[in-house]
Amino acid sequence: MFETLPDAKPDGIIALMQAFADDPRMGKIDLGVGVYRDEAGRTLVMQAVKDAERHIVATQESKSYLSLAGDHRFLDAMGRLLLGGAVPEARLAAVGTPGGTAAVRQICALVQLVRPEATIWVSAETWPNHVPLISAVGLAHRPYRYLDAASGTLDRAGMMDDLAQVAAGDIVLLHGCCHNPTGVELASQDWAEIAALLDARGAVPFVDMAYQGFGEGLDADAGGLRHLAARLPEVLVAASCSKNFGLYRERVGLAMAVIPEEHRARVAGTLAGLNRRVFAFPPDHGGRVVSTILSDQKLRALWQAELDEMRERVHANRRTLAEALRAEAGTDRFDFIVTQAGMFSLLPLTPGQITALRAEHGIYMLGDGRVNMAGLNAQSVPVVAQAMAQVIDEG
Ligand SMILES: Cc1ncc(COP(=O)(O)O)c(C=O)c1O
């Protein structure tokens, strides 16, 4: 049966992780994998998560099946965290999913069911899994310009020109905050213009929120989504709790539609049916951790303080790297690193320079120049800046 099966394409990030693990050099530096790391390079379980887990273990009486949508307390708490009351809860239909990845997939499946002819517009630089997830359900996609590579800022005119071609019924995928991989944020004015344009064209935004709290803060990072939800009749949302709760391997996410109230029951039922056909019930433990934290004042304050610390550490790494690059490379062309947000930036390096950083200096980043700013620390910033200056000098 498998004689003609071609070899599976290796996943770039997994291959990079393996190459890093196999590298025997002591001073190697991993800026590739997209997980938060503390100053010592660890991805620790958050204290608020440990406390919530202790409480759950002590009080949980059953692990029997829940509903196909998952735990309503998790969905309600996440609805509030994401939308902050911008729309009445009666406009929200949501289901739990195994992580943000499955949330994206289930939203794509919903679109495919309702509007198979729709094109999903995707920023030209995006999370490498977006397009495969869209294609997997048989939907078409088209890129819109996003990054102005020369300045490391938003190609505002290019983006709006491309989005002006969106057809009625199309879907526009937007990163809620902390754009992966560019780190380039939309300003509130951009969200307002996008909302007006999509409204005029009869298109629907689809917000992927995977890093809420890593940009400016929990509420500020959801400002764009909240504006869209308040302004437009329909918004699709995929959210992940992997990064902001550090629950990566627990697989916690949700797929949500913001819709007119009269469609709520049908959309919620359809999303539940889509879950049934793939994994039936979403995983429960991680979602329960999230709802326990969000519903308890003390745990919530602890979690927010831990999240604030993570965000500030990433910002500090951005500042020190930009300063070190100014000093080492004698140029301000990397100053954009400070104005960007979230864990990632796309560094304007050639494939040859990226290979040289890996081969000669043991510095690992993705092949497109994406760097995880949380992978840096006080020791590695000057090493990375010096190595970058050297490979840039060598051409
Ligand atoms: C933009 C974006 N969306 C969704 C996800 C999905 O994350 P997970 O499935 O681990 O929750 C990620 C993770 O890297 C991401 O960067």
The ligand as an SDF file (V2000), in Angstrom:
LIG
                    3D

 16 16  0  0  0  0  0  0  0  0999 V2000
    0.6230   32.7170   14.1140 C   0  0  0  0  0  0  0  0  0  0  0  0
    0.4040   31.4280   14.8200 C   0  0  0  0  0  0  0  0  0  0  0  0
   -0.8120   30.8820   14.8120 N   0  0  0  0  0  0  0  0  0  0  0  0
   -1.0610   29.7340   15.4400 C   0  0  0  0  0  0  0  0  0  0  0  0
   -0.0770   29.0540   16.1150 C   0  0  0  0  0  0  0  0  0  0  0  0
   -0.4780   27.7490   16.7530 C   0  0  0  0  0  0  0  0  0  0  0  0
    0.0330   27.4400   17.9520 O   0  0  0  0  0  0  0  0  0  0  0  0
   -0.3860   26.1180   18.7530 P   0  0  0  0  0  0  0  0  0  0  0  0
   -1.0440   25.1720   17.8230 O   0  0  0  0  0  0  0  0  0  0  0  0
    0.8890   25.5800   19.2850 O   0  0  0  0  0  0  0  0  0  0  0  0
   -1.3260   26.5760   19.8230 O   0  0  0  0  0  0  0  0  0  0  0  0
    1.2140   29.5810   16.1460 C   0  0  0  0  0  0  0  0  0  0  0  0
    2.3130   28.8720   16.8250 C   0  0  0  0  0  0  0  0  0  0  0  0
    3.4640   29.0440   16.5960 O   0  0  0  0  0  0  0  0  0  0  0  0
    1.4660   30.8110   15.4880 C   0  0  0  0  0  0  0  0  0  0  0  0
    2.6700   31.3810   15.4950 O   0  0  0  0  0  0  0  0  0  0  0  0
  1  2  1  0
  2  3  1  0
  2 15  2  0
  3  4  2  0
  4  5  1  0
  5  6  1  0
  5 12  2  0
  6  7  1  0
  7  8  1  0
  8  9  2  0
  8 10  1  0
  8 11  1  0
 12 13  1  0
 12 15  1  0
 13 14  2  0
 15 16  1  0
M  END
$$$$
